[in-house]
């Protein structure tokens, strides 16, 4: 009996000591890790102010590649949510919610030196008011570096067991931050290093449009004159082919970028036509969208609506298909259905030289916002919305206006493509035509539209919505 009493007394002492020690343990926990990346603060902000790229850098799929993610809530900023589920107990299930993002995205420019994004954490880690804070600080002599400090905070309250769990804050929470932060650096490294803070892109819905296309190229050292010479020759071939086909071109000139190399710029020049069915070499063909390029030159002929005679199977002859599945019309002229589906669109006012920079900005923007793109069959393109205006002395009085497009297929990691960009949701207006003095052109000086027909891609804002 004495031994039993001694055991009970010892147990009571242990419990009392455990409770006392528990109350002495901290009532909250904090852990943080920092990393400096060679990216502009705005790019880093955009990546962590939405969750569409989170599966690419979050550590969870390193533990279990089968981890399933679901996006919900707002498309951007506060209210954005991502939940996950895994059969691996180390991952389990949980959810992150963006609680705040300061300042707002459209307030971040080169004069803003810091930003803070807070994610609420809902998982099986012990404690209350669990949240990650991502502090961004602009660094470097030119301000092109960003220090990311990723921290985790938790309130244990008076719960003794929760307080003891503070001993393990350098376990799962710390590892989550450290590995995710390293992966985030890799994701950011793939983004073109360009400042797009002045860009105001919209998501627009484009319509399938029949076009005639000519592939061409130019030496970049030849500049705008070389570009004009190449496009003039291509449009001349297109107009001649249209006349031979008995169709009419009915829209502005379009350029599809194939490769913007260091020395050579390879591209396609296209013009919309008023027919989606063409008669070539005595056969009638219904135009279709381009396909992924084949590995050989023996692709099947274009589909023919005339069954009486076999289609031309020689893809180098009119009526055949090229490696992109486009109908061969004559010589270097092809016919296809262009556009169709969503695209990022941004205007550019100026010379053609600035179009290339706008393309790079759109690509970087798409990556930081988690939009998928495929530049093989859905290449970047620009439309000459309004040509430049010159005075009698040949001086530019009003710059040309280009609409630059990056087709996007859906959001990365299985999410649904948002209907609008943050700029659209915030009501940010895109710039209009600008004159040579940097001022908006008046209606009397603005050039007439290149065509009275609708542009192939609508530049109107997509319907409002916050879908993922």
RAGIZI-V554805 format. One line per field, one symbol per residue. phi: phi as a letter, one per 30 degrees, with the letter a starting at -180 (. if undefined). burial: b if it has 9 or more other C-alpha atoms within 8 Angstrom, else e. Layout:
phi = ???
burial = ???
This chain:
phi = .ddddddddddddddddddddeddeddbbbbbbbaccdbdedddeddccbcdceedbddddddbdceccbcaiddbiejdbbcbbaddddcibaacbddabbddedcdbdddcaabbccdcbadddjbhdacbcccbdbjeciccbdcccbbbbccicdddddddddcddcddddedddddddddddddddedbdcdddbdccbcccebdbcbbdaaaddddiedddddddddddddddddddddicbdbaddbbcdcacddcbccaccbbdbcbcbbcbhiccbcdbddbddddbccdddddcdcddbdddcddccejdcddcidddcahccbbaccijjdadbbdbclddedddddddddddddddcicdbbddcbdebbcddbddccdddiddcbddccccbbdbcaddiidddddbdeddddiddddcdcddciceddddcdddedaddddecdcdddedlcdd
burial = eeeeeeeeeeeeeeeeeebeebbebbbbbbbbbeeebebbbbbbbbbbbbbbbebebbbbbebbeebebbbbbbbbbbbbbbbbbbeeeebbbbbbbbbbbeeebeebeeebbbbbbbbbbeeeeebebbbbbbbbbbbeeebbbbbbbbbbbbbbbeebebbbbbeebbeebbbbbbbbbbbbbbbbbebbeebbeeebbbbbbbbbbbbbbbbbbbbbebbbebbeebbeebbebbbebbbebebebbbbbbbbbbeeeeebbbbbbbbbbbebebbbeebbbbbebbebbeeeeebebbebeeeeeebbeebebbbbbbbbbbbbbbeebbbbbbbbbbbbbbbbbbbebbbeebbbbbbbbbbbbbbbbbeebbbbbbbbbbbbbbeeeeebbbbbbbbbbbbbbbbbeebebbbbbebbbeeeeeeebbbbeeeebeeeebbeebeeeeebbbeebbeeebbb
